[in-house]
Amino acid sequence: MFKIQKGYDTVTKSFRLPVELVEALDGLAYKYNLSLNQLVVQCLNYALDNLEENETEGEKAAK
């Protein structure tokens, strides 16, 4: 289950995101009283934690 949390150490990076995605994230950040950055970090962590890693074509061929 995705839970919104606050607080962590940071490093600065820049990313280009679709306008519609940023608008949706802005709305959620406002709703939960978070910065947009805090919400994006949590979404990315959730995606990484739940990523299904597929075998690469090279790994399949080696089997």
N, CA, C, O and CB atoms as a CASP TS submission, in Angstrom:
PFRMAT TS
TARGET T0000
AUTHOR 0000-0000-0000
METHOD Language model
MODEL 1
PARENT N/A
ATOM      1  N   MET     1       0.847  -1.187   0.000  1.00  0.00           N
ATOM      2  CA  MET     1       0.000   0.000   0.000  1.00  0.00           C
ATOM      3  C   MET     1       0.883   1.236   0.000  1.00  0.00           C
ATOM      4  O   MET     1       1.864   1.292   0.740  1.00  0.00           O
ATOM      5  CB  MET     1      -0.958   0.006   1.221  1.00  0.00           C
ATOM      6  N   PHE     2       0.558   2.206  -0.799  1.00  0.00           N
ATOM      7  CA  PHE     2       1.311   3.450  -0.878  1.00  0.00           C
ATOM      8  C   PHE     2       0.904   4.358   0.261  1.00  0.00           C
ATOM      9  O   PHE     2      -0.273   4.691   0.405  1.00  0.00           O
ATOM     10  CB  PHE     2       1.093   4.148  -2.231  1.00  0.00           C
ATOM     11  N   LYS     3       1.888   4.769   1.088  1.00  0.00           N
ATOM     12  CA  LYS     3       1.623   5.698   2.185  1.00  0.00           C
ATOM     13  C   LYS     3       2.493   6.932   1.996  1.00  0.00           C
ATOM     14  O   LYS     3       3.682   6.818   1.699  1.00  0.00           O
ATOM     15  CB  LYS     3       1.893   5.032   3.570  1.00  0.00           C
ATOM     16  N   ILE     4       1.911   8.094   2.167  1.00  0.00           N
ATOM     17  CA  ILE     4       2.652   9.337   2.018  1.00  0.00           C
ATOM     18  C   ILE     4       3.389   9.641   3.316  1.00  0.00           C
ATOM     19  O   ILE     4       2.801   9.630   4.397  1.00  0.00           O
ATOM     20  CB  ILE     4       1.707  10.502   1.634  1.00  0.00           C
ATOM     21  N   GLN     5       4.700   9.915   3.190  1.00  0.00           N
ATOM     22  CA  GLN     5       5.559  10.192   4.340  1.00  0.00           C
ATOM     23  C   GLN     5       6.260  11.524   4.137  1.00  0.00           C
ATOM     24  O   GLN     5       6.203  12.106   3.054  1.00  0.00           O
ATOM     25  CB  GLN     5       6.593   9.058   4.549  1.00  0.00           C
ATOM     26  N   LYS     6       6.918  12.001   5.178  1.00  0.00           N
ATOM     27  CA  LYS     6       7.661  13.256   5.098  1.00  0.00           C
ATOM     28  C   LYS     6       9.087  13.055   5.613  1.00  0.00           C
ATOM     29  O   LYS     6       9.311  12.227   6.496  1.00  0.00           O
ATOM     30  CB  LYS     6       6.945  14.368   5.904  1.00  0.00           C
ATOM     31  N   GLY     7      10.062  13.809   5.066  1.00  0.00           N
ATOM     32  CA  GLY     7      11.418  13.895   5.579  1.00  0.00           C
ATOM     33  C   GLY     7      12.415  12.908   5.006  1.00  0.00           C
ATOM     34  O   GLY     7      12.156  11.705   5.001  1.00  0.00           O
ATOM     35  N   TYR     8      13.587  13.406   4.509  1.00  0.00           N
ATOM     36  CA  TYR     8      14.683  12.596   3.992  1.00  0.00           C
ATOM     37  C   TYR     8      15.833  13.517   3.577  1.00  0.00           C
ATOM     38  O   TYR     8      15.624  14.719   3.416  1.00  0.00           O
ATOM     39  CB  TYR     8      14.211  11.720   2.794  1.00  0.00           C
ATOM     40  N   ASP     9      17.065  12.964   3.397  1.00  0.00           N
ATOM     41  CA  ASP     9      18.202  13.723   2.884  1.00  0.00           C
ATOM     42  C   ASP     9      18.035  13.865   1.371  1.00  0.00           C
ATOM     43  O   ASP     9      17.387  13.028   0.743  1.00  0.00           O
ATOM     44  CB  ASP     9      19.564  13.024   3.241  1.00  0.00           C
ATOM     45  N   THR    10      18.612  14.918   0.778  1.00  0.00           N
ATOM     46  CA  THR    10      18.376  15.170  -0.641  1.00  0.00           C
ATOM     47  C   THR    10      19.640  15.494  -1.426  1.00  0.00           C
ATOM     48  O   THR    10      20.679  15.825  -0.854  1.00  0.00           O
ATOM     49  CB  THR    10      17.407  16.291  -0.793  1.00  0.00           C
ATOM     50  N   VAL    11      19.531  15.392  -2.735  1.00  0.00           N
ATOM     51  CA  VAL    11      20.507  15.864  -3.714  1.00  0.00           C
ATOM     52  C   VAL    11      19.687  16.508  -4.834  1.00  0.00           C
ATOM     53  O   VAL    11      18.566  16.076  -5.102  1.00  0.00           O
ATOM     54  CB  VAL    11      21.444  14.678  -4.257  1.00  0.00           C
ATOM     55  N   THR    12      20.226  17.525  -5.484  1.00  0.00           N
ATOM     56  CA  THR    12      19.478  18.246  -6.508  1.00  0.00           C
ATOM     57  C   THR    12      19.710  17.644  -7.890  1.00  0.00           C
ATOM     58  O   THR    12      20.851  17.454  -8.311  1.00  0.00           O
ATOM     59  CB  THR    12      19.867  19.723  -6.507  1.00  0.00           C
ATOM     60  N   LYS    13      18.606  17.344  -8.597  1.00  0.00           N
ATOM     61  CA  LYS    13      18.612  16.859  -9.983  1.00  0.00           C
ATOM     62  C   LYS    13      17.478  17.555 -10.714  1.00  0.00           C
ATOM     63  O   LYS    13      16.543  18.054 -10.087  1.00  0.00           O
ATOM     64  CB  LYS    13      18.461  15.288 -10.058  1.00  0.00           C
ATOM     65  N   SER    14      17.557  17.589 -12.044  1.00  0.00           N
ATOM     66  CA  SER    14      16.489  18.181 -12.855  1.00  0.00           C
ATOM     67  C   SER    14      15.910  17.128 -13.782  1.00  0.00           C
ATOM     68  O   SER    14      16.645  16.331 -14.365  1.00  0.00           O
ATOM     69  CB  SER    14      17.011  19.390 -13.669  1.00  0.00           C
ATOM     70  N   PHE    15      14.571  17.128 -13.919  1.00  0.00           N
ATOM     71  CA  PHE    15      13.872  16.210 -14.811  1.00  0.00           C
ATOM     72  C   PHE    15      12.802  16.974 -15.556  1.00  0.00           C
ATOM     73  O   PHE    15      12.215  17.915 -15.021  1.00  0.00           O
ATOM     74  CB  PHE    15      13.258  15.023 -14.031  1.00  0.00           C
ATOM     75  N   ARG    16      12.544  16.573 -16.790  1.00  0.00           N
ATOM     76  CA  ARG    16      11.436  17.156 -17.562  1.00  0.00           C
ATOM     77  C   ARG    16      10.263  16.194 -17.482  1.00  0.00           C
ATOM     78  O   ARG    16      10.395  15.010 -17.795  1.00  0.00           O
ATOM     79  CB  ARG    16      11.847  17.428 -19.063  1.00  0.00           C
ATOM     80  N   LEU    17       9.122  16.708 -17.064  1.00  0.00           N
ATOM     81  CA  LEU    17       7.925  15.888 -16.886  1.00  0.00           C
ATOM     82  C   LEU    17       6.779  16.471 -17.692  1.00  0.00           C
ATOM     83  O   LEU    17       6.718  17.684 -17.894  1.00  0.00           O
ATOM     84  CB  LEU    17       7.540  15.788 -15.395  1.00  0.00           C
ATOM     85  N   PRO    18       5.865  15.619 -18.156  1.00  0.00           N
ATOM     86  CA  PRO    18       4.700  16.130 -18.886  1.00  0.00           C
ATOM     87  C   PRO    18       3.854  17.048 -17.999  1.00  0.00           C
ATOM     88  O   PRO    18       3.698  16.802 -16.803  1.00  0.00           O
ATOM     89  CB  PRO    18       3.840  14.961 -19.408  1.00  0.00           C
ATOM     90  N   VAL    19       3.323  18.089 -18.593  1.00  0.00           N
ATOM     91  CA  VAL    19       2.531  19.085 -17.869  1.00  0.00           C
ATOM     92  C   VAL    19       1.385  18.428 -17.112  1.00  0.00           C
ATOM     93  O   VAL    19       1.141  18.759 -15.952  1.00  0.00           O
ATOM     94  CB  VAL    19       1.985  20.140 -18.834  1.00  0.00           C
ATOM     95  N   GLU    20       0.677  17.501 -17.757  1.00  0.00           N
ATOM     96  CA  GLU    20      -0.475  16.857 -17.126  1.00  0.00           C
ATOM     97  C   GLU    20      -0.065  16.074 -15.876  1.00  0.00           C
ATOM     98  O   GLU    20      -0.791  16.055 -14.882  1.00  0.00           O
ATOM     99  CB  GLU    20      -1.170  15.923 -18.124  1.00  0.00           C
ATOM    100  N   LEU    21       1.102  15.430 -15.935  1.00  0.00           N
ATOM    101  CA  LEU    21       1.596  14.668 -14.790  1.00  0.00           C
ATOM    102  C   LEU    21       1.927  15.600 -13.627  1.00  0.00           C
ATOM    103  O   LEU    21       1.593  15.311 -12.478  1.00  0.00           O
ATOM    104  CB  LEU    21       2.834  13.844 -15.183  1.00  0.00           C
ATOM    105  N   VAL    22       2.576  16.701 -13.926  1.00  0.00           N
ATOM    106  CA  VAL    22       2.927  17.669 -12.880  1.00  0.00           C
ATOM    107  C   VAL    22       1.669  18.268 -12.260  1.00  0.00           C
ATOM    108  O   VAL    22       1.611  18.465 -11.046  1.00  0.00           O
ATOM    109  CB  VAL    22       3.822  18.790 -13.454  1.00  0.00           C
ATOM    110  N   GLU    23       0.678  18.554 -13.067  1.00  0.00           N
ATOM    111  CA  GLU    23      -0.568  19.108 -12.534  1.00  0.00           C
ATOM    112  C   GLU    23      -1.253  18.118 -11.597  1.00  0.00           C
ATOM    113  O   GLU    23      -1.758  18.505 -10.542  1.00  0.00           O
ATOM    114  CB  GLU    23      -1.516  19.490 -13.679  1.00  0.00           C
ATOM    115  N   ALA    24      -1.271  16.840 -11.981  1.00  0.00           N
ATOM    116  CA  ALA    24      -1.879  15.818 -11.122  1.00  0.00           C
ATOM    117  C   ALA    24      -1.096  15.671  -9.820  1.00  0.00           C
ATOM    118  O   ALA    24      -1.684  15.562  -8.745  1.00  0.00           O
ATOM    119  CB  ALA    24      -1.946  14.465 -11.856  1.00  0.00           C
ATOM    120  N   LEU    25       0.221  15.669  -9.921  1.00  0.00           N
ATOM    121  CA  LEU    25       1.059  15.556  -8.722  1.00  0.00           C
ATOM    122  C   LEU    25       0.920  16.791  -7.828  1.00  0.00           C
ATOM    123  O   LEU    25       0.882  16.672  -6.603  1.00  0.00           O
ATOM    124  CB  LEU    25       2.533  15.357  -9.118  1.00  0.00           C
ATOM    125  N   ASP    26       0.844  17.970  -8.439  1.00  0.00           N
ATOM    126  CA  ASP    26       0.637  19.199  -7.667  1.00  0.00           C
ATOM    127  C   ASP    26      -0.645  19.113  -6.843  1.00  0.00           C
ATOM    128  O   ASP    26      -0.668  19.503  -5.676  1.00  0.00           O
ATOM    129  CB  ASP    26       0.584  20.420  -8.603  1.00  0.00           C
ATOM    130  N   GLY    27      -1.711  18.601  -7.459  1.00  0.00           N
ATOM    131  CA  GLY    27      -2.981  18.461  -6.751  1.00  0.00           C
ATOM    132  C   GLY    27      -2.873  17.522  -5.566  1.00  0.00           C
ATOM    133  O   GLY    27      -3.401  17.815  -4.493  1.00  0.00           O
ATOM    134  N   LEU    28      -2.190  16.388  -5.745  1.00  0.00           N
ATOM    135  CA  LEU    28      -2.000  15.452  -4.640  1.00  0.00           C
ATOM    136  C   LEU    28      -1.127  16.046  -3.538  1.00  0.00           C
ATOM    137  O   LEU    28      -1.415  15.891  -2.351  1.00  0.00           O
ATOM    138  CB  LEU    28      -1.381  14.159  -5.150  1.00  0.00           C
ATOM    139  N   ALA    29      -0.059  16.726  -3.946  1.00  0.00           N
ATOM    140  CA  ALA    29       0.834  17.345  -2.961  1.00  0.00           C
ATOM    141  C   ALA    29       0.065  18.357  -2.115  1.00  0.00           C
ATOM    142  O   ALA    29       0.229  18.408  -0.896  1.00  0.00           O
ATOM    143  CB  ALA    29       2.032  18.031  -3.665  1.00  0.00           C
ATOM    144  N   TYR    30      -0.762  19.148  -2.758  1.00  0.00           N
ATOM    145  CA  TYR    30      -1.570  20.126  -2.036  1.00  0.00           C
ATOM    146  C   TYR    30      -2.541  19.429  -1.081  1.00  0.00           C
ATOM    147  O   TYR    30      -2.688  19.826   0.075  1.00  0.00           O
ATOM    148  CB  TYR    30      -2.340  21.016  -3.024  1.00  0.00           C
ATOM    149  N   LYS    31      -3.199  18.387  -1.587  1.00  0.00           N
ATOM    150  CA  LYS    31      -4.181  17.648  -0.781  1.00  0.00           C
ATOM    151  C   LYS    31      -3.565  17.073   0.492  1.00  0.00           C
ATOM    152  O   LYS    31      -4.195  17.086   1.550  1.00  0.00           O
ATOM    153  CB  LYS    31      -4.795  16.521  -1.606  1.00  0.00           C
ATOM    154  N   TYR    32      -2.335  16.570   0.391  1.00  0.00           N
ATOM    155  CA  TYR    32      -1.677  15.940   1.540  1.00  0.00           C
ATOM    156  C   TYR    32      -0.678  16.857   2.246  1.00  0.00           C
ATOM    157  O   TYR    32       0.087  16.408   3.099  1.00  0.00           O
ATOM    158  CB  TYR    32      -0.970  14.690   1.092  1.00  0.00           C
ATOM    159  N   ASN    33      -0.689  18.146   1.886  1.00  0.00           N
ATOM    160  CA  ASN    33       0.169  19.143   2.521  1.00  0.00           C
ATOM    161  C   ASN    33       1.649  18.749   2.448  1.00  0.00           C
ATOM    162  O   ASN    33       2.370  18.800   3.445  1.00  0.00           O
ATOM    163  CB  ASN    33      -0.248  19.338   3.978  1.00  0.00           C
ATOM    164  N   LEU    34       2.085  18.355   1.244  1.00  0.00           N
ATOM    165  CA  LEU    34       3.475  17.987   0.980  1.00  0.00           C
ATOM    166  C   LEU    34       4.035  18.893  -0.105  1.00  0.00           C
ATOM    167  O   LEU    34       3.287  19.522  -0.853  1.00  0.00           O
ATOM    168  CB  LEU    34       3.590  16.494   0.562  1.00  0.00           C
ATOM    169  N   SER    35       5.355  18.952  -0.180  1.00  0.00           N
ATOM    170  CA  SER    35       5.948  19.617  -1.334  1.00  0.00           C
ATOM    171  C   SER    35       5.821  18.667  -2.519  1.00  0.00           C
ATOM    172  O   SER    35       5.711  17.454  -2.343  1.00  0.00           O
ATOM    173  CB  SER    35       7.451  20.012  -1.069  1.00  0.00           C
ATOM    174  N   LEU    36       5.837  19.214  -3.703  1.00  0.00           N
ATOM    175  CA  LEU    36       5.795  18.392  -4.905  1.00  0.00           C
ATOM    176  C   LEU    36       6.988  17.443  -4.908  1.00  0.00           C
ATOM    177  O   LEU    36       6.852  16.279  -5.286  1.00  0.00           O
ATOM    178  CB  LEU    36       5.790  19.274  -6.180  1.00  0.00           C
ATOM    179  N   ASN    37       8.133  17.920  -4.497  1.00  0.00           N
ATOM    180  CA  ASN    37       9.333  17.090  -4.452  1.00  0.00           C
ATOM    181  C   ASN    37       9.151  15.886  -3.526  1.00  0.00           C
ATOM    182  O   ASN    37       9.511  14.767  -3.892  1.00  0.00           O
ATOM    183  CB  ASN    37      10.529  17.922  -3.996  1.00  0.00           C
ATOM    184  N   GLN    38       8.606  16.100  -2.351  1.00  0.00           N
ATOM    185  CA  GLN    38       8.392  14.987  -1.417  1.00  0.00           C
ATOM    186  C   GLN    38       7.492  13.914  -2.032  1.00  0.00           C
ATOM    187  O   GLN    38       7.753  12.720  -1.893  1.00  0.00           O
ATOM    188  CB  GLN    38       7.774  15.502  -0.103  1.00  0.00           C
ATOM    189  N   LEU    39       6.448  14.346  -2.700  1.00  0.00           N
ATOM    190  CA  LEU    39       5.526  13.404  -3.319  1.00  0.00           C
ATOM    191  C   LEU    39       6.192  12.637  -4.455  1.00  0.00           C
ATOM    192  O   LEU    39       6.021  11.423  -4.560  1.00  0.00           O
ATOM    193  CB  LEU    39       4.295  14.134  -3.834  1.00  0.00           C
ATOM    194  N   VAL    40       6.948  13.327  -5.308  1.00  0.00           N
ATOM    195  CA  VAL    40       7.624  12.672  -6.428  1.00  0.00           C
ATOM    196  C   VAL    40       8.619  11.633  -5.911  1.00  0.00           C
ATOM    197  O   VAL    40       8.698  10.536  -6.464  1.00  0.00           O
ATOM    198  CB  VAL    40       8.346  13.714  -7.314  1.00  0.00           C
ATOM    199  N   VAL    41       9.370  11.953  -4.874  1.00  0.00           N
ATOM    200  CA  VAL    41      10.325  10.999  -4.296  1.00  0.00           C
ATOM    201  C   VAL    41       9.596   9.750  -3.823  1.00  0.00           C
ATOM    202  O   VAL    41      10.048   8.633  -4.072  1.00  0.00           O
ATOM    203  CB  VAL    41      11.104  11.642  -3.122  1.00  0.00           C
ATOM    204  N   GLN    42       8.486   9.933  -3.152  1.00  0.00           N
ATOM    205  CA  GLN    42       7.739   8.780  -2.649  1.00  0.00           C
ATOM    206  C   GLN    42       7.161   7.946  -3.791  1.00  0.00           C
ATOM    207  O   GLN    42       7.145   6.718  -3.712  1.00  0.00           O
ATOM    208  CB  GLN    42       6.614   9.242  -1.719  1.00  0.00           C
ATOM    209  N   CYS    43       6.691   8.595  -4.841  1.00  0.00           N
ATOM    210  CA  CYS    43       6.180   7.856  -5.998  1.00  0.00           C
ATOM    211  C   CYS    43       7.300   7.048  -6.660  1.00  0.00           C
ATOM    212  O   CYS    43       7.095   5.893  -7.034  1.00  0.00           O
ATOM    213  CB  CYS    43       5.544   8.825  -7.021  1.00  0.00           C
ATOM    214  N   LEU    44       8.470   7.647  -6.801  1.00  0.00           N
ATOM    215  CA  LEU    44       9.596   6.946  -7.405  1.00  0.00           C
ATOM    216  C   LEU    44      10.054   5.777  -6.539  1.00  0.00           C
ATOM    217  O   LEU    44      10.343   4.700  -7.060  1.00  0.00           O
ATOM    218  CB  LEU    44      10.753   7.909  -7.637  1.00  0.00           C
ATOM    219  N   ASN    45      10.124   5.976  -5.231  1.00  0.00           N
ATOM    220  CA  ASN    45      10.500   4.879  -4.333  1.00  0.00           C
ATOM    221  C   ASN    45       9.506   3.734  -4.423  1.00  0.00           C
ATOM    222  O   ASN    45       9.901   2.568  -4.444  1.00  0.00           O
ATOM    223  CB  ASN    45      10.594   5.375  -2.888  1.00  0.00           C
ATOM    224  N   TYR    46       8.231   4.054  -4.477  1.00  0.00           N
ATOM    225  CA  TYR    46       7.197   3.030  -4.597  1.00  0.00           C
ATOM    226  C   TYR    46       7.377   2.259  -5.907  1.00  0.00           C
ATOM    227  O   TYR    46       7.299   1.030  -5.924  1.00  0.00           O
ATOM    228  CB  TYR    46       5.785   3.666  -4.529  1.00  0.00           C
ATOM    229  N   ALA    47       7.615   2.981  -6.999  1.00  0.00           N
ATOM    230  CA  ALA    47       7.801   2.331  -8.295  1.00  0.00           C
ATOM    231  C   ALA    47       9.015   1.411  -8.274  1.00  0.00           C
ATOM    232  O   ALA    47       8.948   0.292  -8.782  1.00  0.00           O
ATOM    233  CB  ALA    47       7.954   3.379  -9.403  1.00  0.00           C
ATOM    234  N   LEU    48      10.115   1.862  -7.698  1.00  0.00           N
ATOM    235  CA  LEU    48      11.315   1.024  -7.626  1.00  0.00           C
ATOM    236  C   LEU    48      11.110  -0.192  -6.741  1.00  0.00           C
ATOM    237  O   LEU    48      11.560  -1.288  -7.077  1.00  0.00           O
ATOM    238  CB  LEU    48      12.489   1.833  -7.112  1.00  0.00           C
ATOM    239  N   ASP    49      10.440  -0.012  -5.626  1.00  0.00           N
ATOM    240  CA  ASP    49      10.188  -1.129  -4.708  1.00  0.00           C
ATOM    241  C   ASP    49       9.263  -2.176  -5.318  1.00  0.00           C
ATOM    242  O   ASP    49       9.304  -3.342  -4.925  1.00  0.00           O
ATOM    243  CB  ASP    49       9.589  -0.612  -3.408  1.00  0.00           C
ATOM    244  N   ASN    50       8.437  -1.775  -6.265  1.00  0.00           N
ATOM    245  CA  ASN    50       7.456  -2.680  -6.849  1.00  0.00           C
ATOM    246  C   ASN    50       7.741  -3.004  -8.315  1.00  0.00           C
ATOM    247  O   ASN    50       6.869  -3.489  -9.034  1.00  0.00           O
ATOM    248  CB  ASN    50       6.082  -2.083  -6.724  1.00  0.00           C
ATOM    249  N   LEU    51       8.953  -2.734  -8.740  1.00  0.00           N
ATOM    250  CA  LEU    51       9.360  -2.979 -10.121  1.00  0.00           C
ATOM    251  C   LEU    51       9.552  -4.468 -10.362  1.00  0.00           C
ATOM    252  O   LEU    51      10.255  -5.140  -9.608  1.00  0.00           O
ATOM    253  CB  LEU    51      10.651  -2.216 -10.449  1.00  0.00           C
ATOM    254  N   GLU    52       8.932  -4.976 -11.404  1.00  0.00           N
ATOM    255  CA  GLU    52       9.155  -6.356 -11.803  1.00  0.00           C
ATOM    256  C   GLU    52      10.292  -6.346 -12.800  1.00  0.00           C
ATOM    257  O   GLU    52      10.152  -5.849 -13.917  1.00  0.00           O
ATOM    258  CB  GLU    52       7.863  -7.011 -12.406  1.00  0.00           C
ATOM    259  N   GLU    53      11.413  -6.898 -12.389  1.00  0.00           N
ATOM    260  CA  GLU    53      12.579  -6.908 -13.271  1.00  0.00           C
ATOM    261  C   GLU    53      12.478  -8.071 -14.236  1.00  0.00           C
ATOM    262  O   GLU    53      12.360  -9.226 -13.827  1.00  0.00           O
ATOM    263  CB  GLU    53      13.889  -6.994 -12.459  1.00  0.00           C
ATOM    264  N   ASN    54      12.525  -7.756 -15.523  1.00  0.00           N
ATOM    265  CA  ASN    54      12.460  -8.766 -16.572  1.00  0.00           C
ATOM    266  C   ASN    54      13.876  -9.137 -16.998  1.00  0.00           C
ATOM    267  O   ASN    54      14.796  -8.322 -16.927  1.00  0.00           O
ATOM    268  CB  ASN    54      11.634  -8.257 -17.785  1.00  0.00           C
ATOM    269  N   GLU    55      14.031 -10.361 -17.434  1.00  0.00           N
ATOM    270  CA  GLU    55      15.324 -10.788 -17.946  1.00  0.00           C
ATOM    271  C   GLU    55      15.619 -10.039 -19.236  1.00  0.00           C
ATOM    272  O   GLU    55      14.715  -9.764 -20.025  1.00  0.00           O
ATOM    273  CB  GLU    55      15.353 -12.318 -18.178  1.00  0.00           C
ATOM    274  N   THR    56      16.891  -9.711 -19.447  1.00  0.00           N
ATOM    275  CA  THR    56      17.275  -9.086 -20.711  1.00  0.00           C
ATOM    276  C   THR    56      17.331 -10.161 -21.782  1.00  0.00           C
ATOM    277  O   THR    56      17.375 -11.349 -21.463  1.00  0.00           O
ATOM    278  CB  THR    56      18.644  -8.347 -20.590  1.00  0.00           C
ATOM    279  N   GLU    57      17.330  -9.770 -23.023  1.00  0.00           N
ATOM    280  CA  GLU    57      17.381 -10.727 -24.131  1.00  0.00           C
ATOM    281  C   GLU    57      18.640 -11.585 -24.036  1.00  0.00           C
ATOM    282  O   GLU    57      18.592 -12.775 -24.349  1.00  0.00           O
ATOM    283  CB  GLU    57      17.337  -9.992 -25.488  1.00  0.00           C
ATOM    284  N   GLY    58      19.757 -11.011 -23.613  1.00  0.00           N
ATOM    285  CA  GLY    58      21.002 -11.759 -23.463  1.00  0.00           C
ATOM    286  C   GLY    58      20.912 -12.836 -22.409  1.00  0.00           C
ATOM    287  O   GLY    58      21.461 -13.923 -22.587  1.00  0.00           O
ATOM    288  N   GLU    59      20.225 -12.553 -21.309  1.00  0.00           N
ATOM    289  CA  GLU    59      20.052 -13.539 -20.240  1.00  0.00           C
ATOM    290  C   GLU    59      19.164 -14.683 -20.722  1.00  0.00           C
ATOM    291  O   GLU    59      19.414 -15.837 -20.376  1.00  0.00           O
ATOM    292  CB  GLU    59      19.445 -12.879 -18.977  1.00  0.00           C
ATOM    293  N   LYS    60      18.135 -14.388 -21.509  1.00  0.00           N
ATOM    294  CA  LYS    60      17.235 -15.422 -22.022  1.00  0.00           C
ATOM    295  C   LYS    60      17.988 -16.355 -22.970  1.00  0.00           C
ATOM    296  O   LYS    60      17.801 -17.571 -22.933  1.00  0.00           O
ATOM    297  CB  LYS    60      16.024 -14.783 -22.744  1.00  0.00           C
ATOM    298  N   ALA    61      18.843 -15.773 -23.824  1.00  0.00           N
ATOM    299  CA  ALA    61      19.569 -16.555 -24.814  1.00  0.00           C
ATOM    300  C   ALA    61      20.588 -17.475 -24.143  1.00  0.00           C
ATOM    301  O   ALA    61      20.883 -18.552 -24.662  1.00  0.00           O
ATOM    302  CB  ALA    61      20.267 -15.630 -25.814  1.00  0.00           C
ATOM    303  N   ALA    62      21.126 -17.061 -22.996  1.00  0.00           N
ATOM    304  CA  ALA    62      22.141 -17.847 -22.305  1.00  0.00           C
ATOM    305  C   ALA    62      21.553 -19.076 -21.631  1.00  0.00           C
ATOM    306  O   ALA    62      22.294 -19.998 -21.291  1.00  0.00           O
ATOM    307  CB  ALA    62      22.849 -16.994 -21.281  1.00  0.00           C
ATOM    308  N   LYS    63      20.241 -19.113 -21.428  1.00  0.00           N
ATOM    309  CA  LYS    63      19.608 -20.247 -20.727  1.00  0.00           C
ATOM    310  C   LYS    63      19.400 -21.429 -21.622  1.00  0.00           C
ATOM    311  O   LYS    63      18.881 -22.454 -21.180  1.00  0.00           O
ATOM    312  CB  LYS    63      18.286 -19.836 -20.144  1.00  0.00           C
TER
END
